[in-house]
Amino acid sequence: MKTDILITDDAESGLAEELFEQAADAVFAELDIAFEESEISLLICDDARIQALNKEYREKDYATDVLSFPMSDDPFNEGGMLGDIVISVDTARRQAGEADIALEREVSFLFIHGLLHLMGYDHELGEAEEEEMFSLQEEILAKLVKSGKVA
């Protein structure tokens, strides 16, 4: 399986591409997906940029931690361009500090969350969907931490 992650780091976060590759691999392994090829666009930005995107696309005028924009209604069968993920490193830093965890761990969690959205999971559809998605992202992150790939 080959997943290309096209990273634009407007915030100059210094986050390693490997962090996102490992998280993507963990998500696809957990979901038992083996795309021949897939692509994800990732924008790492500041709070001002994500707030503008959140307002434009979701009509919510505040900064958030992660946004995702799926490119397919059936990503499990198609592969190809899965979609766009946007992460605010400002919010991620703040949340990591509040939780007393490494920035890389928080960003991995947010990327996993965004990628699950690209794969069709949506916690905003109801309680059962929320429980399924949040449980899955916690399991994936725990496996990454246990493997030593994320601190």
DSSP file (Angstrom, degrees, kcal/mol; ACC not computed):
  #  RESIDUE AA STRUCTURE BP1 BP2  ACC     N-H-->O    O-->H-N    N-H-->O    O-->H-N    TCO  KAPPA ALPHA  PHI   PSI    X-CA   Y-CA   Z-CA
    1    1 A M              0   0    0      0, 0.0     2,-0.5     0, 0.0    35,-0.2   0.000 360.0 360.0 360.0 138.4    0.0    0.0    0.0
    2    2 A K        -     0   0    0     33,-0.5    36,-2.0    34,-0.4     2,-0.5  -0.973 360.0-179.1-128.5 118.0    1.3    3.4   -0.9
    3    3 A T  E     -a   38   0A   0     -2,-0.5     2,-0.5    34,-0.2    36,-0.2  -0.972  12.4-156.3-116.5 121.1   -0.2    6.6    0.7
    4    4 A D  E     -a   39   0A   0     34,-2.8    36,-2.7    -2,-0.5     2,-0.6  -0.842   4.4-161.6 -94.0 127.7    1.2    9.9   -0.4
    5    5 A I  E     -a   40   0A   0     -2,-0.5     2,-1.0    34,-0.2    36,-0.2  -0.938   5.2-155.8-111.5 112.3    0.6   12.7    2.1
    6    6 A L  E     -a   41   0A   0     34,-3.1    36,-2.9    -2,-0.6     2,-0.5  -0.768  18.1-163.2 -91.2 104.0    1.1   16.1    0.5
    7    7 A I  E     -a   42   0A   0     -2,-1.0     2,-0.5    34,-0.2    36,-0.2  -0.768  19.3-175.6-100.2 128.3    2.0   18.3    3.4
    8    8 A T  E     -a   43   0A   0     34,-2.9    36,-2.9    -2,-0.5     2,-0.9  -0.978   8.8-167.8-114.7 114.0    1.8   22.1    3.3
    9    9 A D  E >   +a   44   0A   0     -2,-0.5     3,-1.3    34,-0.2    36,-0.1  -0.693  19.2 162.9-106.3  79.7    3.2   23.4    6.6
   10   10 A D  T 3  S+     0   0    0     34,-1.4    35,-0.2    -2,-0.9    -1,-0.2   0.712  77.0  55.0 -67.8 -20.5    2.2   27.1    6.6
   11   11 A A  T 3  S-     0   0    0     33,-1.2    -1,-0.3    -3,-0.2    34,-0.1   0.437 103.0-130.3 -92.6  -0.7    2.9   27.3   10.3
   12   12 A E    <   +     0   0    0     -3,-1.3    -2,-0.1    32,-0.3    33,-0.1   0.937  45.8 164.6  48.2  52.5    6.4   26.0   10.0
   13   13 A S        -     0   0    0     31,-0.1    -1,-0.1     2,-0.1     3,-0.1   0.741  41.1-135.1 -72.9 -25.5    5.6   23.5   12.8
   14   14 A G        +     0   0    0      1,-0.3     2,-0.2    -5,-0.1    -1,-0.1   0.563  48.0 155.9  78.3   7.6    8.6   21.3   12.2
   15   15 A L        -     0   0    0      1,-0.1    -1,-0.3     2,-0.0     2,-0.2  -0.490  44.3-116.1 -70.4 135.9    6.4   18.2   12.4
   16   16 A A    >>  -     0   0    0     -2,-0.2     3,-1.0     1,-0.1     4,-0.8  -0.471   5.2-133.8 -78.4 141.2    8.0   15.2   10.6
   17   17 A E  H >> S+     0   0    0      1,-0.2     4,-2.1     2,-0.2     3,-0.6   0.843 105.3  66.9 -57.5 -34.8    6.3   13.7    7.6
   18   18 A E  H 3> S+     0   0    0      1,-0.2     4,-2.7     2,-0.2    -1,-0.2   0.831  91.1  62.3 -57.5 -34.6    6.9   10.3    9.2
   19   19 A L  H <> S+     0   0    0     -3,-1.0     4,-1.6     1,-0.2    -1,-0.2   0.912 109.0  40.5 -57.2 -44.6    4.5   11.1   12.0
   20   20 A F  H <X S+     0   0    0     -4,-0.8     4,-2.6    -3,-0.6    -2,-0.2   0.850 112.5  54.6 -76.2 -36.0    1.6   11.4    9.5
   21   21 A E  H  X S+     0   0    0     -4,-2.1     4,-2.6     2,-0.2    -2,-0.2   0.923 110.0  47.2 -62.4 -44.3    2.7    8.4    7.5
   22   22 A Q  H  X S+     0   0    0     -4,-2.7     4,-2.1     2,-0.2    -2,-0.2   0.894 112.5  49.4 -65.3 -39.9    2.8    6.2   10.6
   23   23 A A  H  X S+     0   0    0     -4,-1.6     4,-2.2    -5,-0.2    -2,-0.2   0.916 111.8  48.5 -66.0 -42.3   -0.6    7.4   11.7
   24   24 A A  H  X S+     0   0    0     -4,-2.6     4,-2.6     1,-0.2     5,-0.2   0.931 111.1  50.4 -62.7 -45.0   -2.1    6.8    8.2
   25   25 A D  H  X S+     0   0    0     -4,-2.6     4,-2.3     1,-0.2    -1,-0.2   0.899 110.3  50.5 -58.9 -40.7   -0.6    3.3    8.1
   26   26 A A  H  X S+     0   0    0     -4,-2.1     4,-2.3     2,-0.2    -1,-0.2   0.888 110.5  48.9 -66.4 -39.4   -2.1    2.6   11.6
   27   27 A V  H  X S+     0   0    0     -4,-2.2     4,-2.2     2,-0.2    -2,-0.2   0.948 113.4  45.9 -64.3 -48.4   -5.6    3.8   10.5
   28   28 A F  H  <>S+     0   0    0     -4,-2.6     5,-2.8     1,-0.2     4,-0.5   0.864 112.7  50.6 -65.9 -35.3   -5.5    1.7    7.3
   29   29 A A  H ><5S+     0   0    0     -4,-2.3     3,-0.7    -5,-0.2    -1,-0.2   0.924 111.2  48.4 -65.9 -43.6   -4.3   -1.4    9.2
   30   30 A E  H 3<5S+     0   0    0     -4,-2.3    -2,-0.2     1,-0.2    -1,-0.2   0.869 115.6  43.7 -64.0 -37.0   -7.0   -1.0   11.9
   31   31 A L  T 3<5S-     0   0    0     -4,-2.2    -1,-0.2    -5,-0.2    -2,-0.2   0.474 110.5-125.1 -86.8  -2.3   -9.7   -0.6    9.1
   32   32 A D  T < 5 +     0   0    0     -3,-0.7     2,-0.4    -4,-0.5    -3,-0.2   0.937  57.0 151.8  56.7  51.3   -8.1   -3.5    7.2
   33   33 A I      < -     0   0    0     -5,-2.8     2,-0.3    -6,-0.1    -1,-0.2  -0.932  28.0-176.9-114.1 134.9   -7.7   -1.4    4.0
   34   34 A A        -     0   0    0     -2,-0.4     2,-0.1     3,-0.0     3,-0.0  -0.673  10.6-173.9-131.3  78.3   -5.0   -2.0    1.5
   35   35 A F        -     0   0    0     -2,-0.3   -33,-0.5     1,-0.2     3,-0.2  -0.435  26.2-140.5 -67.1 143.6   -5.3    0.6   -1.2
   36   36 A E  S    S-     0   0    0      1,-0.3   -34,-0.4   -35,-0.2     2,-0.3   0.910  89.3  -5.7 -66.5 -41.7   -3.0    0.2   -4.2
   37   37 A E  S    S+     0   0    0    -36,-0.1    43,-2.0    -3,-0.0    -1,-0.3  -0.984  71.0 168.5-151.7 141.4   -2.5    3.9   -4.1
   38   38 A S  E     -ab   3  80A   0    -36,-2.0   -34,-2.8    -2,-0.3     2,-0.4  -0.982  14.1-154.3-150.3 162.0   -4.0    6.8   -2.1
   39   39 A E  E     -ab   4  81A   0     41,-2.5    43,-3.0    -2,-0.3    44,-0.8  -0.999   5.2-171.6-142.2 140.0   -3.3   10.4   -1.5
   40   40 A I  E     -ab   5  83A   0    -36,-2.7   -34,-3.1    -2,-0.4     2,-0.5  -0.997  15.2-145.4-130.9 134.7   -4.1   12.8    1.3
   41   41 A S  E     -ab   6  84A   0     42,-2.5    44,-2.8    -2,-0.4     2,-0.5  -0.895  20.1-169.5 -99.3 128.3   -3.6   16.6    1.3
   42   42 A L  E     -ab   7  85A   0    -36,-2.9   -34,-2.9    -2,-0.5     2,-0.5  -0.976   8.9-169.2-124.2 126.0   -2.6   18.0    4.7
   43   43 A L  E     -ab   8  86A   0     42,-2.7    44,-2.8    -2,-0.5     2,-0.6  -0.965   3.9-164.8-112.4 123.6   -2.4   21.6    5.7
   44   44 A I  E     +ab   9  87A   0    -36,-2.9   -34,-1.4    -2,-0.5   -33,-1.2  -0.945  31.3 149.0-105.4 121.6   -0.8   22.6    9.0
   45   45 A C  E     - b   0  88A   0     42,-2.6    44,-2.7    -2,-0.6    45,-0.6  -0.683  42.9 -89.8-140.0-172.9   -1.7   26.1    9.8
   46   46 A D     >  -     0   0    0     42,-0.2     4,-2.1    -2,-0.2     5,-0.2  -0.454  46.6 -94.7 -99.8 177.3   -2.4   28.6   12.6
   47   47 A D  H  > S+     0   0    0      1,-0.2     4,-2.4     2,-0.2     5,-0.2   0.866 120.8  56.9 -61.9 -38.2   -5.7   29.5   14.3
   48   48 A A  H  > S+     0   0    0      1,-0.2     4,-1.9     2,-0.2    -1,-0.2   0.915 109.3  45.5 -62.3 -42.4   -6.5   32.4   12.0
   49   49 A R  H  > S+     0   0    0      2,-0.2     4,-2.1     1,-0.2    -1,-0.2   0.925 114.5  46.3 -68.9 -44.2   -6.3   30.3    8.9
   50   50 A I  H  X S+     0   0    0     -4,-2.1     4,-2.7     1,-0.2    -1,-0.2   0.859 110.5  54.5 -69.5 -31.6   -8.4   27.4   10.3
   51   51 A Q  H  X S+     0   0    0     -4,-2.4     4,-2.4    -5,-0.2    11,-0.3   0.918 108.1  49.2 -64.3 -42.0  -10.9   29.9   11.7
   52   52 A A  H  X S+     0   0    0     -4,-1.9     4,-2.4     2,-0.2    -2,-0.2   0.910 114.0  45.6 -63.1 -41.9  -11.3   31.4    8.2
   53   53 A L  H  X S+     0   0    0     -4,-2.1     4,-2.8     2,-0.2     5,-0.4   0.898 111.7  51.8 -67.1 -40.7  -11.8   27.9    6.7
   54   54 A N  H  X S+     0   0    0     -4,-2.7     4,-1.8     1,-0.2     6,-1.6   0.893 113.1  45.6 -63.1 -40.0  -14.2   26.9    9.4
   55   55 A K  H  X S+     0   0    0     -4,-2.4     4,-1.0     4,-0.3    -2,-0.2   0.926 115.9  45.7 -68.3 -44.7  -16.3   30.0    8.8
   56   56 A E  H  < S+     0   0    0     -4,-2.4    -2,-0.2    -5,-0.2    -3,-0.2   0.914 126.6  25.6 -66.2 -44.5  -16.2   29.6    5.0
   57   57 A Y  H  < S+     0   0    0     -4,-2.8    -3,-0.2    -5,-0.2    -2,-0.2   0.712 136.5  24.5 -98.6 -22.3  -17.0   25.9    4.8
   58   58 A R  H  < S-     0   0    0     -4,-1.8    -3,-0.2    -5,-0.4    -2,-0.1   0.416  93.8-124.3-122.5  -0.8  -18.9   25.2    8.0
   59   59 A E     <  +     0   0    0     -4,-1.0     2,-0.5    -5,-0.4    -4,-0.3   0.841  69.7 129.7  57.1  36.3  -20.3   28.6    8.8
   60   60 A K        -     0   0    0     -6,-1.6     2,-1.6    -9,-0.1    -1,-0.2  -0.968  50.0-152.5-122.9 113.6  -18.7   28.4   12.3
   61   61 A D        +     0   0    0     -2,-0.5     2,-0.3    -6,-0.1   -10,-0.1  -0.458  60.8  82.3 -91.8  65.7  -16.7   31.5   13.1
   62   62 A Y  S    S-     0   0    0     -2,-1.6     2,-0.2   -11,-0.3    -8,-0.1  -0.982  81.4 -95.8-157.0 157.2  -14.1   30.1   15.5
   63   63 A A        -     0   0    0     -2,-0.3     2,-0.3    -9,-0.1   -16,-0.1  -0.495  41.8-174.8 -72.4 144.6  -10.8   28.3   15.4
   64   64 A T        -     0   0    0     -2,-0.2    27,-0.2   -17,-0.2    24,-0.2  -0.791  32.1-117.2-130.7 175.7  -11.0   24.5   15.7
   65   65 A D  S    S+     0   0    0      1,-0.3    23,-2.1    -2,-0.3     2,-0.3   0.881  88.5   7.8 -86.5 -38.2   -8.3   21.9   16.0
   66   66 A V  E     -C   87   0A   0     21,-0.2     2,-0.3    25,-0.1    -1,-0.3  -0.999  54.3-173.0-148.1 141.4   -9.0   19.8   12.8
   67   67 A L  E     -C   86   0A   0     19,-2.4    19,-2.8    -2,-0.3     2,-0.4  -0.951   9.5-165.5-125.9 150.7  -11.1   20.0    9.7
   68   68 A S  E     -C   85   0A   0     -2,-0.3    17,-0.2    17,-0.2    47,-0.0  -0.999  10.5-166.6-140.3 145.5  -11.5   17.4    7.0
   69   69 A F  E     -C   84   0A   0     15,-2.9    15,-2.0    -2,-0.4    49,-0.1  -0.856  17.8-149.3-132.2  94.4  -12.9   17.5    3.5
   70   70 A P  E     -C   83   0A   0      0, 0.0    13,-0.3     0, 0.0    12,-0.1  -0.299   6.3-159.7 -65.1 147.7  -13.6   14.0    2.0
   71   71 A M  S    S+     0   0    0     11,-2.5     2,-0.3    47,-0.2    12,-0.2   0.454  71.2  45.7-103.7  -4.3  -13.2   13.7   -1.8
   72   72 A S        -     0   0    0     10,-0.5    -1,-0.1    46,-0.2    48,-0.0  -0.986  60.0-146.2-143.2 148.2  -15.3   10.5   -2.1
   73   73 A D  S    S+     0   0    0     -2,-0.3    -1,-0.1     1,-0.2    46,-0.0   0.672 106.6  32.4 -81.7 -18.4  -18.6    9.1   -0.9
   74   74 A D    >>  +     0   0    0      1,-0.1     3,-1.2     5,-0.1     4,-1.1  -0.513  65.9 159.9-137.3  67.4  -17.0    5.6   -0.9
   75   75 A P  H 3>  +     0   0    0      0, 0.0     4,-1.5     0, 0.0    -1,-0.1   0.747  68.5  70.1 -65.1 -23.5  -13.3    5.9    0.0
   76   76 A F  H 34 S+     0   0    0      1,-0.2    43,-0.0    43,-0.2    -2,-0.0   0.840 110.2  31.7 -62.7 -32.2  -13.1    2.2    1.0
   77   77 A N  H <4 S+     0   0    0     -3,-1.2    -1,-0.2     2,-0.1     0, 0.0   0.637 122.4  45.4 -99.3 -16.8  -13.4    1.0   -2.6
   78   78 A E  H  <  +     0   0    0     -4,-1.1     2,-0.2     1,-0.2    -2,-0.1   0.872  65.1 180.0-100.9 -41.0  -11.8    3.9   -4.5
   79   79 A G     <  +     0   0    0     -4,-1.5   -41,-0.2    -5,-0.1    -1,-0.2  -0.530  41.5 103.0  66.5-140.9   -8.5    4.9   -3.0
   80   80 A G  E    S+b   38   0A   0    -43,-2.0   -41,-2.5    -2,-0.2     2,-0.8  -0.337  91.4   3.2  64.6-146.8   -7.0    7.7   -5.0
   81   81 A M  E     -b   39   0A   0    -43,-0.2   -41,-0.2     1,-0.2   -10,-0.1  -0.625  65.7-176.4 -75.3 111.3   -7.4   11.2   -3.5
   82   82 A L  E     -     0   0A   0    -43,-3.0   -11,-2.5    -2,-0.8   -10,-0.5   0.832  45.0-100.1 -79.5 -33.8   -9.1   10.7   -0.2
   83   83 A G  E     -bC  40  70A   0    -44,-0.8   -42,-2.5   -13,-0.3     2,-0.4  -0.944  40.3 -52.8 146.5-166.9   -9.4   14.3    0.7
   84   84 A D  E     -bC  41  69A   0    -15,-2.0   -15,-2.9    -2,-0.3     2,-0.4  -0.878  32.3-167.3-115.1 140.4   -8.0   17.2    2.7
   85   85 A I  E     -bC  42  68A   0    -44,-2.8   -42,-2.7    -2,-0.4     2,-0.4  -0.990   4.8-165.4-124.0 136.6   -7.1   17.5    6.4
   86   86 A V  E     -bC  43  67A   0    -19,-2.8   -19,-2.4    -2,-0.4     2,-0.4  -0.988   5.6-173.7-123.2 128.0   -6.4   20.8    8.0
   87   87 A I  E     -bC  44  66A   0    -44,-2.8   -42,-2.6    -2,-0.4     2,-0.8  -0.983  19.0-141.7-123.8 130.5   -4.8   21.0   11.5
   88   88 A S  E  >  -b   45   0A   0    -23,-2.1     4,-2.3    -2,-0.4   -42,-0.2  -0.811   8.4-165.4 -87.4 114.3   -4.2   24.1   13.5
   89   89 A V  H  > S+     0   0    0    -44,-2.7     4,-2.5    -2,-0.8     5,-0.2   0.801  87.9  60.6 -70.3 -26.9   -0.8   23.7   15.3
   90   90 A D  H  > S+     0   0    0    -45,-0.6     4,-2.1     2,-0.2    -1,-0.2   0.961 110.4  39.3 -61.8 -50.7   -1.8   26.7   17.6
   91   91 A T  H  > S+     0   0    0    -27,-0.2     4,-2.9     1,-0.2     5,-0.2   0.895 114.4  54.3 -66.9 -39.6   -4.8   24.8   18.9
   92   92 A A  H  X S+     0   0    0     -4,-2.3     4,-2.6     2,-0.2    -1,-0.2   0.912 108.9  48.8 -61.0 -42.2   -2.9   21.5   19.0
   93   93 A R  H  X S+     0   0    0     -4,-2.5     4,-2.4     2,-0.2    -1,-0.2   0.928 112.5  48.3 -62.1 -44.6   -0.1   23.1   21.1
   94   94 A R  H  X S+     0   0    0     -4,-2.1     4,-2.4     1,-0.2    -2,-0.2   0.935 114.0  45.5 -62.2 -47.0   -2.7   24.5   23.5
   95   95 A Q  H  X S+     0   0    0     -4,-2.9     4,-2.0     2,-0.2    -1,-0.2   0.877 111.8  52.0 -66.0 -38.0   -4.5   21.2   23.8
   96   96 A A  H  X>S+     0   0    0     -4,-2.6     5,-2.4    -5,-0.2     4,-0.7   0.912 110.9  48.5 -63.8 -41.6   -1.2   19.3   24.3
   97   97 A G  H ><5S+     0   0    0     -4,-2.4     3,-0.5     1,-0.2    -2,-0.2   0.911 110.7  49.9 -64.2 -42.5   -0.2   21.7   27.0
   98   98 A E  H 3<5S+     0   0    0     -4,-2.4    -1,-0.2     1,-0.2    -2,-0.2   0.852 117.1  40.9 -64.2 -34.5   -3.5   21.4   28.8
   99   99 A A  H 3<5S-     0   0    0     -4,-2.0    -1,-0.2    -5,-0.2    -2,-0.2   0.480 108.2-126.4 -91.8  -3.4   -3.3   17.6   28.6
  100  100 A D  T <<5 +     0   0    0     -4,-0.7     2,-0.3    -3,-0.5    -3,-0.2   0.927  66.7 126.4  55.5  49.4    0.4   17.6   29.5
  101  101 A I      < -     0   0    0     -5,-2.4    -1,-0.2    -6,-0.1    -2,-0.1  -0.853  67.5 -84.1-127.9 165.8    1.3   15.5   26.4
  102  102 A A     >  -     0   0    0     -2,-0.3     4,-1.8    49,-0.2     3,-0.5  -0.384  33.6-123.2 -68.7 146.9    3.8   15.9   23.6
  103  103 A L  H  > S+     0   0    0      1,-0.2     4,-2.9     2,-0.2     5,-0.2   0.884 111.8  58.8 -56.5 -40.6    2.6   18.0   20.6
  104  104 A E  H  > S+     0   0    0      1,-0.2     4,-2.2     2,-0.2    -1,-0.2   0.859 104.1  51.0 -60.5 -35.9    3.3   15.0   18.3
  105  105 A R  H  > S+     0   0    0     -3,-0.5     4,-2.2     2,-0.2    -1,-0.2   0.930 112.0  45.5 -67.8 -44.7    0.9   12.9   20.2
  106  106 A E  H  X S+     0   0    0     -4,-1.8     4,-2.3     2,-0.2    -2,-0.2   0.918 113.8  48.9 -64.5 -43.3   -1.9   15.5   20.0
  107  107 A V  H  X S+     0   0    0     -4,-2.9     4,-2.7     2,-0.2    -1,-0.2   0.890 109.9  52.2 -65.2 -38.7   -1.2   16.1   16.3
  108  108 A S  H  X S+     0   0    0     -4,-2.2     4,-2.7    -5,-0.2    -1,-0.2   0.925 109.6  50.0 -60.3 -44.2   -1.3   12.3   15.6
  109  109 A F  H  X S+     0   0    0     -4,-2.2     4,-2.3     1,-0.2    -2,-0.2   0.916 112.4  46.6 -59.7 -45.1   -4.6   12.1   17.4
  110  110 A L  H  X S+     0   0    0     -4,-2.3     4,-2.6     2,-0.2    -2,-0.2   0.884 112.1  50.2 -67.3 -38.7   -6.0   15.0   15.3
  111  111 A F  H  X S+     0   0    0     -4,-2.7     4,-2.8     2,-0.2    -2,-0.2   0.919 110.4  49.8 -66.0 -42.7   -4.7   13.5   12.1
  112  112 A I  H  X S+     0   0    0     -4,-2.7     4,-2.5     2,-0.2    -2,-0.2   0.929 111.2  50.4 -58.7 -45.7   -6.3   10.1   12.9
  113  113 A H  H  X S+     0   0    0     -4,-2.3     4,-1.8     1,-0.2    -2,-0.2   0.939 112.6  45.9 -57.9 -49.0   -9.5   11.9   13.6
  114  114 A G  H  X S+     0   0    0     -4,-2.6     4,-1.9     1,-0.2    -1,-0.2   0.894 111.9  51.0 -62.2 -41.3   -9.4   13.8   10.3
  115  115 A L  H  X S+     0   0    0     -4,-2.8     4,-1.5     1,-0.2    -1,-0.2   0.876 106.2  54.6 -67.3 -37.4   -8.5   10.6    8.4
  116  116 A L  H  <>S+     0   0    0     -4,-2.5     5,-2.5     1,-0.2    -1,-0.2   0.894 106.7  52.4 -62.0 -38.0  -11.4    8.7    9.9
  117  117 A H  H ><5S+     0   0    0     -4,-1.8     3,-1.8     1,-0.2    -2,-0.2   0.920 106.6  52.6 -61.0 -42.6  -13.7   11.5    8.7
  118  118 A L  H 3<5S+     0   0    0     -4,-1.9   -46,-0.2     1,-0.3    -1,-0.2   0.808 105.8  55.8 -62.2 -27.6  -12.2   11.0    5.2
  119  119 A M  T 3<5S-     0   0    0     -4,-1.5    -1,-0.3    -5,-0.1    -2,-0.2   0.354 130.0 -94.0 -88.9   6.3  -13.0    7.3    5.5
  120  120 A G  T < 5S+     0   0    0     -3,-1.8     2,-0.2     1,-0.3    -3,-0.2   0.423  79.9 135.6 102.7  -1.7  -16.6    8.1    6.1
  121  121 A Y      < -     0   0    0     -5,-2.5    -1,-0.3    -6,-0.2     2,-0.3  -0.594  27.3-179.1 -79.3 142.4  -16.8    8.1    9.9
  122  122 A D    >   -     0   0    0     -2,-0.2     3,-1.3     1,-0.1     4,-0.2  -0.846  21.5-171.0-148.9 107.5  -18.8   11.0   11.4
  123  123 A H  G >  S+     0   0    0     -2,-0.3     3,-0.6     1,-0.3     7,-0.3   0.610  85.2  69.0 -71.6 -12.6  -19.3   11.6   15.1
  124  124 A E  G 3  S+     0   0    0      1,-0.2    -1,-0.3     5,-0.1     3,-0.1   0.471  81.1  76.0 -86.7  -0.6  -21.8   14.3   14.4
  125  125 A L  G <  S-     0   0    0     -3,-1.3     2,-0.3     1,-0.3    -1,-0.2   0.713 111.0 -54.9 -82.5 -20.9  -24.4   11.8   13.1
  126  126 A G    <>  -     0   0    0     -3,-0.6     4,-2.4    -4,-0.2    -1,-0.3  -0.929  59.4 -71.4 161.6 174.7  -25.4   10.5   16.5
  127  127 A E  H  > S+     0   0    0     -2,-0.3     4,-2.6     1,-0.2     5,-0.2   0.893 124.1  49.1 -62.5 -44.1  -24.4    8.9   19.8
  128  128 A A  H  > S+     0   0    0      2,-0.2     4,-2.4     1,-0.2    -1,-0.2   0.910 113.3  47.2 -64.1 -42.5  -23.6    5.5   18.4
  129  129 A E  H  > S+     0   0    0      2,-0.2     4,-2.6     1,-0.2     5,-0.2   0.886 112.2  50.7 -66.0 -39.1  -21.5    7.0   15.5
  130  130 A E  H  X S+     0   0    0     -4,-2.4     4,-2.8    -7,-0.3     5,-0.3   0.939 111.2  47.5 -63.2 -47.0  -19.7    9.2   18.0
  131  131 A E  H  X S+     0   0    0     -4,-2.6     4,-2.1     1,-0.2     5,-0.2   0.916 113.5  48.4 -61.2 -43.6  -18.9    6.3   20.3
  132  132 A E  H  X S+     0   0    0     -4,-2.4     4,-2.1    -5,-0.2    -2,-0.2   0.938 115.5  43.1 -62.6 -47.8  -17.7    4.2   17.4
  133  133 A M  H  X S+     0   0    0     -4,-2.6     4,-2.5     2,-0.2     5,-0.2   0.934 116.0  46.1 -67.2 -47.1  -15.4    6.9   15.9
  134  134 A F  H  X S+     0   0    0     -4,-2.8     4,-2.0    -5,-0.2    -1,-0.2   0.881 113.3  50.3 -65.5 -37.8  -14.0    8.1   19.2
  135  135 A S  H  X S+     0   0    0     -4,-2.1     4,-2.3    -5,-0.3    -1,-0.2   0.918 111.3  49.2 -64.0 -43.4  -13.3    4.5   20.4
  136  136 A L  H  X S+     0   0    0     -4,-2.1     4,-2.4    -5,-0.2    -2,-0.2   0.911 110.6  48.7 -64.0 -44.1  -11.6    3.7   17.1
  137  137 A Q  H  X S+     0   0    0     -4,-2.5     4,-2.2     1,-0.2    -1,-0.2   0.874 111.3  50.5 -68.0 -34.5   -9.3    6.8   17.2
  138  138 A E  H  X S+     0   0    0     -4,-2.0     4,-2.6    -5,-0.2    -1,-0.2   0.915 110.7  49.8 -66.0 -42.1   -8.3    6.0   20.8
  139  139 A E  H  X S+     0   0    0     -4,-2.3     4,-2.0     2,-0.2    -2,-0.2   0.921 112.1  47.6 -61.1 -45.1   -7.5    2.4   19.9
  140  140 A I  H  X S+     0   0    0     -4,-2.4     4,-1.9     2,-0.2    -2,-0.2   0.925 113.6  46.8 -64.5 -45.2   -5.4    3.5   16.9
  141  141 A L  H  X S+     0   0    0     -4,-2.2     4,-2.6     1,-0.2    -1,-0.2   0.916 110.0  53.9 -63.5 -42.5   -3.5    6.1   19.0
  142  142 A A  H  X S+     0   0    0     -4,-2.6     4,-2.8     1,-0.2    -1,-0.2   0.888 108.2  50.2 -59.7 -39.4   -2.9    3.7   21.8
  143  143 A K  H  X S+     0   0    0     -4,-2.0     4,-2.1     2,-0.2    -1,-0.2   0.891 110.3  49.7 -66.5 -39.2   -1.4    1.2   19.4
  144  144 A L  H  X>S+     0   0    0     -4,-1.9     5,-1.6     2,-0.2     6,-1.2   0.912 113.4  46.3 -64.5 -42.4    0.9    3.9   18.0
  145  145 A V  H ><5S+     0   0    0     -4,-2.6     3,-1.2     1,-0.2    -2,-0.2   0.933 112.3  50.3 -64.6 -46.4    2.0    4.9   21.5
  146  146 A K  H 3<5S+     0   0    0     -4,-2.8    -1,-0.2     1,-0.3    -2,-0.2   0.859 108.2  53.1 -61.1 -36.6    2.5    1.3   22.5
  147  147 A S  H 3<5S-     0   0    0     -4,-2.1    -1,-0.3    -5,-0.2    -2,-0.2   0.611 113.8-119.2 -75.0 -10.9    4.7    0.6   19.4
  148  148 A G  T <<5S+     0   0    0     -3,-1.2    -3,-0.2    -4,-0.5    -2,-0.1   0.515  83.8 117.0  85.5   4.8    6.8    3.6   20.4
  149  149 A K  S   <S+     0   0    0     -5,-1.6     2,-0.4    -6,-0.2    -4,-0.2   0.727  79.4  34.8 -77.9 -21.2    6.0    5.5   17.2
  150  150 A V              0   0    0     -6,-1.2    -2,-0.3    -9,-0.1    -1,-0.2  -1.000 360.0 360.0-133.9 135.2    4.4    8.3   19.1
  151  151 A A              0   0    0     -2,-0.4   -49,-0.2    -3,-0.1    -6,-0.1   0.473 360.0 360.0 -78.9 360.0    5.5    9.6   22.5
